[in-house]
Amino acid sequence: MSRSTTVTFTIHMAWWVKPYLCGVLLMSRLTGLQPDPDRVGAWVQRGMTMKMTEVKR
């Protein structure tokens, strides 16, 4: 007998993540410097949440 499981991931991004990334890109282009990927990644992770819902059948 086979069992079926459905998993749904819901990702929510805070309102400020897109403007933050645009600001990082703008400053990077204006200064010619590369942003710190660890620092940018930490801020993006702080602004995103993920919820996993599992439905067993």
C-alpha positions as a printed Julia matrix, in Angstrom:
57×3 Matrix{Float64}:
  0.0    0.0    0.0
  1.45   3.37  -0.93
  0.95   6.49   1.12
  0.83   9.95  -0.33
  2.08  13.04   1.46
  1.74  16.59   0.19
  4.06  19.28   1.53
  3.39  22.97   0.97
  6.01  25.66   1.61
  4.86  29.22   2.17
  7.51  31.94   2.12
  6.75  35.43   3.42
  9.06  38.34   2.71
  8.97  41.44   4.93
  8.05  44.7    3.21
 11.56  46.12   3.63
 13.57  43.31   1.99
 13.14  44.47  -1.63
 13.95  48.15  -0.88
 16.96  46.99   1.17
 18.29  44.91  -1.72
 17.71  47.79  -4.14
 19.65  50.09  -1.8
 22.51  47.61  -1.54
 22.62  47.32  -5.34
 22.52  51.1   -5.8
 25.33  51.74  -3.32
 27.38  48.92  -4.82
 27.08  50.43  -8.3
 27.76  53.98  -7.1
 30.86  53.06  -5.12
 32.14  50.25  -7.34
 32.54  48.02  -4.28
 31.15  44.55  -3.67
 28.69  44.1   -0.79
 29.49  41.63   1.98
 27.43  38.53   1.03
 27.35  37.22   4.62
 25.95  40.47   5.97
 23.39  40.86   3.16
 22.36  37.22   3.56
 21.87  37.66   7.3
 19.54  40.63   6.74
 17.57  38.8    4.06
 17.16  35.77   6.32
 15.96  38.06   9.09
 13.28  39.46   6.79
 11.99  36.14   5.44
  9.94  33.46   7.13
  9.06  30.0    5.83
  6.19  27.82   6.92
  5.88  24.15   6.0
  2.49  22.45   6.0
  2.26  18.68   5.6
 -0.94  16.92   4.61
 -0.96  13.13   5.01
 -3.4   11.09   2.99
